Each structure stands twice: as C-alpha cells, then as structure tokens.
Amino acid sequence: MEKPKKKIAAPRKPARTRRRKTAYSPEEVHEIFRRFSVQRPEPKGELEHVNAFTLLVAVVLSAQATDAGVNKATRDLFKVADTPEKMLALGEERVGEYIRTIGLWRNKAKNVIALSEALIRDHGSQVPDNREALVTLPGVGRKTANVVLNMSFGQPTMAVDTHILRIGNRIGLAPGKTPEQVEDTLVKIIPDEFMRHAHHWLILHGRYVCKARKPDCVACVIADICKSAEKSTDIPAPLVELAPQD
C-alpha cells in the first residue's frame, strides 16, 4: 500500500517591514524642521500664563476657543487666582463671570474648580509632570497634557491640535484620521534635536502660513519640499528669522 505523501509546507513570507506613514524621507523631514528652527529659534505658545497652573487652566479653557479670546478672559482672572487655592476660593460662579466670553464657559468653570480641588487634594497643589496623572484631572485630555508637559516641563511631546492635524494630512507629513494617529507618526519621524519646539513650529506654520481656508504658499519656507496637491508654488519664501507674532 502506497504511503500518503507528506504535504510540503509553503515557504514563509518574509515579515513586512513597517511602512513609514509619511510622504517624506528622513532628510526631507530634517530639512523641514531645520528651516522652521531658523524662522523661529525660540517659539512661544500664544496662551498667556504666569505658571504651570495658569497654563493648565488656559489650555483647558482654549478648547473650541481662540487663544486671543482666552487671553482676553484670563488676564483679569489670573491677577486674582494664580494658584489652585485662590481659584477654589473664587468659586464656580465667580470664575464663570471672568470667562463668560469663552464658549462653553459654564462647563469650563466647573472643570476649573474641579481640577483645582483635585490638584490640592491629590498633588499637593502642584501640577504633575507626567501625562498619566494629568489626564485624570477634570477637563484635561491628552492634548492638554502634552501642551503642559512641553511648555512647563520642557518634555518633547507633540500636542496635536486642528492646525497640526490639518498640516499632517494636507502635506502628507503625518496622515491620520485622529490626533493620536498623527501624533504617533510625528514623534517617530521628527529628529530628537527638533522635538522640543516641533509642535509650536507646526501650530504657528498652520496658523499663519498653511491656513485652513487657503494656504499662503508664497510665504512658505518649505514650498520646494512640500508635497501637497494644493500648493501653488515650488519656490520657498526667504529663510529669515521672523519677529514674534503679536
């Protein structure tokens, strides 16, 4: 009786290497951020604050609001409440009076009082310097935590707002449907030497050059590198240091 033939296993396919989720080479990414660093050697966030606590409050208030609108509301608030204790002493109603011009102000006033209570109760009135603790605070999500960690503690985080989400997709730098997807790609591709200020550079580029309605390509210093289908020129703007925005 003939023995059954042994089945020969198909050869294993080599494991796929993880594809880069960017349209740019490492050299191009480095050059993009090198140029941004020349434009703005020390970029600053545009939310006014006096310490880590007031920055945290300002970022919480900035959800669905402009930085200019938040600054207008918080200038007087932070004069009288620049610590969790002082904010708690004001109370929700008084905080609401200061921030009434900001969208969703009622809910934000509740969050500001609740996060002040949490900081006093759980963190000795200090803003924690780690994301895990920050995101447990009322009104604080991943983006807010990343902004605070970057600006107050100098950590190389990437806070993806609407500007960065737009740029990541528009120019193919970090395509993604969610802020988390864009963040994940950006932290992988941006060289360490540029991570400290990278999110500020991208936000300012999106706010003043690669604008939502129509990109101002003639003012773009990376126009020759940019791979966006929307761009109107391949000639980069002069690479000079810019004066801080008002």
C-alpha positions as CSV (number, residue, x, y, z in Angstrom):
1,M,0.0,0.0,0.0
2,E,1.4,3.3,-1.0
3,K,2.2,5.7,1.8
4,P,0.4,9.1,1.7
5,K,2.6,11.8,0.5
6,K,3.7,14.4,3.1
7,K,2.4,17.9,2.5
8,I,5.2,20.3,1.8
9,A,4.6,23.5,3.8
10,A,4.6,26.6,1.8
11,P,7.6,28.8,2.3
12,R,7.0,31.6,4.9
13,K,6.7,35.0,3.5
14,P,9.2,37.4,4.9
15,A,7.8,39.7,7.6
16,R,6.8,43.0,6.2
17,T,8.8,45.9,7.4
18,R,6.7,48.7,9.0
19,R,6.0,51.3,6.4
20,R,6.7,54.9,7.1
21,K,3.4,56.8,7.4
22,T,4.9,59.9,5.8
23,A,5.5,61.1,2.3
24,Y,8.9,62.5,3.2
25,S,12.4,61.0,3.6
26,P,14.3,61.4,6.8
27,E,16.5,64.0,5.1
28,E,13.4,66.0,4.0
29,V,11.9,65.9,7.5
30,H,15.1,67.1,9.0
31,E,15.3,70.0,6.5
32,I,11.7,71.0,7.1
33,F,12.3,71.4,10.8
34,R,15.7,72.9,10.4
35,R,14.1,75.7,8.4
36,F,11.4,76.2,11.0
37,S,14.1,76.5,13.6
38,V,15.8,79.2,11.7
39,Q,12.4,81.1,11.3
40,R,11.6,80.8,15.0
41,P,14.6,79.8,17.1
42,E,12.6,80.1,20.4
43,P,8.9,79.7,19.5
44,K,6.4,80.5,22.2
45,G,2.9,79.4,22.8
46,E,0.3,82.2,22.5
47,L,-1.7,81.4,25.6
48,E,-0.8,83.9,28.3
49,H,0.1,82.4,31.7
50,V,2.3,83.0,34.7
51,N,3.0,79.5,36.0
52,A,2.2,75.8,35.3
53,F,-1.2,76.1,37.0
54,T,-2.4,79.1,35.0
55,L,-1.1,77.4,31.8
56,L,-3.1,74.3,32.6
57,V,-6.2,76.4,33.2
58,A,-5.7,78.4,30.0
59,V,-5.3,75.2,27.9
60,V,-8.5,73.7,29.4
61,L,-10.3,77.0,28.5
62,S,-8.9,77.0,25.0
63,A,-11.0,74.0,23.8
64,Q,-13.2,75.3,21.0
65,A,-12.0,78.8,21.6
66,T,-9.2,81.0,20.2
67,D,-6.1,81.8,22.1
68,A,-6.8,85.5,21.8
69,G,-10.3,85.0,23.3
70,V,-8.9,83.0,26.1
71,N,-6.2,85.6,26.8
72,K,-8.8,88.4,27.0
73,A,-10.8,86.5,29.6
74,T,-7.9,85.2,31.7
75,R,-5.8,88.4,32.1
76,D,-8.1,89.6,34.9
77,L,-8.8,86.1,36.2
78,F,-5.1,85.2,36.7
79,K,-4.4,88.5,38.5
80,V,-6.6,87.3,41.4
81,A,-6.3,83.5,41.0
82,D,-2.9,82.1,40.1
83,T,-2.9,79.1,42.4
84,P,-5.4,76.2,42.9
85,E,-6.3,77.6,46.4
86,K,-7.1,81.1,45.1
87,M,-9.1,79.6,42.2
88,L,-11.1,77.4,44.5
89,A,-11.8,80.4,46.8
90,L,-13.3,82.3,43.9
91,G,-15.8,79.6,43.3
92,E,-17.5,78.4,40.2
93,E,-19.9,81.3,39.8
94,R,-17.2,84.0,40.1
95,V,-14.9,82.0,37.7
96,G,-17.8,81.9,35.3
97,E,-18.1,85.7,35.4
98,Y,-14.5,86.1,34.3
99,I,-14.7,83.6,31.4
100,R,-18.3,84.3,30.2
101,T,-17.0,85.4,26.8
102,I,-15.5,82.0,26.1
103,G,-17.5,79.2,24.5
104,L,-18.9,76.5,26.8
105,W,-18.0,78.7,29.8
106,R,-20.3,77.1,32.3
107,N,-18.9,73.6,31.9
108,K,-15.4,75.0,31.8
109,A,-15.9,76.9,35.0
110,K,-17.0,73.6,36.6
111,N,-13.8,71.9,35.3
112,V,-11.5,74.7,36.5
113,I,-12.9,74.4,40.1
114,A,-12.9,70.6,40.0
115,L,-9.3,70.4,38.7
116,S,-8.2,73.0,41.4
117,E,-9.8,70.7,44.0
118,A,-8.0,67.7,42.6
119,L,-4.6,69.4,42.5
120,I,-5.0,70.4,46.2
121,R,-6.3,67.0,47.3
122,D,-4.1,64.7,45.2
123,H,-1.0,66.6,44.2
124,G,-0.1,69.0,47.0
125,S,-1.4,71.9,44.8
126,Q,1.3,71.2,42.2
127,V,0.7,70.5,38.5
128,P,2.0,66.9,38.0
129,D,4.8,66.5,35.4
130,N,3.5,63.2,33.9
131,R,0.8,62.5,31.4
132,E,-0.8,59.7,33.4
133,A,-1.6,62.0,36.3
134,L,-2.6,65.0,34.2
135,V,-5.2,63.2,32.2
136,T,-7.0,62.2,35.4
137,L,-7.8,65.8,36.1
138,P,-11.2,67.2,35.2
139,G,-11.3,68.7,31.7
140,V,-7.7,67.5,30.8
141,G,-7.2,65.3,27.8
142,R,-4.1,64.1,26.1
143,K,-3.6,67.2,24.0
144,T,-3.9,69.5,27.1
145,A,-1.5,67.3,29.0
146,N,1.0,67.4,26.1
147,V,0.9,71.2,26.0
148,V,1.6,71.5,29.7
149,L,4.4,68.9,29.7
150,N,6.1,70.6,26.8
151,M,5.7,74.2,27.9
152,S,6.0,73.9,31.6
153,F,8.3,71.0,32.0
154,G,10.3,71.0,28.7
155,Q,9.3,67.5,27.7
156,P,9.4,66.7,23.9
157,T,5.7,66.0,23.5
158,M,3.6,66.5,20.4
159,A,0.2,68.2,21.1
160,V,-1.9,67.7,18.0
161,D,-4.4,70.5,17.5
162,T,-6.6,71.3,14.5
163,H,-3.6,73.1,12.8
164,I,-1.3,70.1,13.2
165,L,-4.0,67.6,12.2
166,R,-4.6,69.7,9.0
167,I,-0.9,70.0,8.1
168,G,-0.2,66.4,8.8
169,N,-2.8,65.4,6.2
170,R,-2.6,68.3,3.8
171,I,1.1,68.0,3.1
172,G,1.4,64.3,3.8
173,L,3.8,64.8,6.7
174,A,1.8,62.6,9.1
175,P,-1.5,61.4,7.6
176,G,-4.1,60.2,10.0
177,K,-7.8,60.4,10.8
178,T,-7.3,61.1,14.5
179,P,-4.9,63.3,16.5
180,E,-3.5,60.2,18.1
181,Q,-2.5,58.7,14.7
182,V,-0.9,62.0,13.6
183,E,0.9,62.3,16.9
184,D,2.2,58.7,16.7
185,T,3.8,59.4,13.3
186,L,5.2,62.8,14.2
187,V,7.0,61.6,17.3
188,K,8.6,58.8,15.2
189,I,9.8,60.9,12.3
190,I,10.9,64.2,13.8
191,P,14.5,64.2,14.8
192,D,15.2,64.4,18.6
193,E,17.0,67.7,18.2
194,F,13.8,69.4,17.0
195,M,11.2,67.7,19.2
196,R,11.3,70.3,22.0
197,H,9.7,73.0,19.8
198,A,8.2,70.9,17.0
199,H,4.6,71.3,18.0
200,H,4.9,75.1,18.3
201,W,6.5,75.3,14.9
202,L,3.7,73.3,13.3
203,I,1.0,75.2,15.1
204,L,2.4,78.6,14.0
205,H,3.0,77.4,10.5
206,G,-0.6,76.3,10.3
207,R,-2.0,79.4,11.9
208,Y,-0.1,81.9,9.8
209,V,1.0,80.2,6.6
210,C,-0.6,76.8,5.8
211,K,-4.1,78.3,6.7
212,A,-7.3,76.3,6.8
213,R,-9.1,78.1,4.1
214,K,-6.2,78.6,1.7
215,P,-2.5,78.0,2.2
216,D,-0.3,81.1,1.7
217,C,2.3,79.2,-0.3
218,V,4.3,82.3,-1.3
219,A,5.1,82.8,2.4
220,C,6.1,79.2,3.0
221,V,9.8,78.3,3.6
222,I,9.2,74.7,2.7
223,A,7.4,75.2,-0.5
224,D,10.1,73.4,-2.5
225,I,9.9,70.3,-0.2
226,C,6.1,70.3,0.3
227,K,4.2,67.5,-1.4
228,S,0.7,68.9,-1.0
229,A,-1.5,68.8,-4.1
230,E,-2.9,72.2,-3.1
231,K,0.4,74.1,-3.2
232,S,0.7,77.0,-5.7
233,T,4.4,77.4,-5.9
234,D,7.7,75.4,-5.7
235,I,9.7,78.5,-4.7
236,P,10.3,78.8,-1.0
237,A,10.0,82.0,0.9
238,P,13.2,83.7,2.1
239,L,14.6,81.8,5.1
240,V,15.0,84.6,7.7
241,E,14.2,84.8,11.4
242,L,10.7,86.2,12.0
243,A,9.6,88.7,14.5
244,P,7.3,87.3,17.2
245,Q,3.6,87.4,16.4
246,D,1.6,90.0,18.3
